Amino acid sequence: MDAEESVRRKWRLLKATMDERAQRLWAGTEAGAIGHGGVAAVVRATGLAIIDGFKRVRAARALGWSTLLARISHSPRSRPSGRRGRRSPTRM
């Protein structure tokens, strides 16, 4: 079984259990584990645009997971949607 088929099988089993962020991180990890050509293989197998997840996994290896997770938890993307304390001006 080649790497792409292996990723495709794992993806079919796992995709329903992960949110979008977890999917991208998982896909980035798989791409890194494959090595050369891994990003392309994972993109073909999953249909995800994974470059963000791949960059985060590489950063985690360089910084350490605890540092990276602390940075992600404070990033604007990780905040719940909705406005807090601000109302948009009404238009007339």
Buried (B, 14 or more C-beta within 10 A) or exposed (E): EEBBEBBBEBBEEBBEEBEEBEBBBBBBBBBBEBEEEBBEBBBEBBEBEBBBBBEBBBBBEEEEEEEBEEBBEEEEEEEEEEEEEEEEEEEE
